[in-house]
Amino acid sequence: TVRFLDTMAQDEQPMRIEDVAVPANSAMIGKTLDQTRIREHTGALVLAIHRNQNDYSFNPSPKVEIEQGMGLVVWMEPRQLPRLRAGLDGGDFDDGSADGP
């Protein structure tokens, strides 16, 4: 609802919805969302995936495999976005990073 979005935007640690592209050479390609442990490592909640701009799958199954060119629509704190991008690029997340959830 609008009230929820207003509250989210005004919170001390604002959450944002981001559309993050999976790089063509990502080591995450072929892994399931569950195997990536994106939420555990970055705090990002995957709301949807898309394979092109008009083909969205909302609330994707944890068993969905990451594909080249796929987009992930995530809900997260903006400070965590670099960690998500780095994990998608490198195929792993640095557990020692201060940017975790």
Secondary structure, DSSP 8 states (H G I E B T S, - for coil): -HHHHHHHHHSSS--EEEEEE--TT-TTTT-BHHHHTHHHHH--EEEEEESSTT-EEES--TT-B--TT-EEEEEE-GGGHHHHHHHHHHSS--TT-TT--
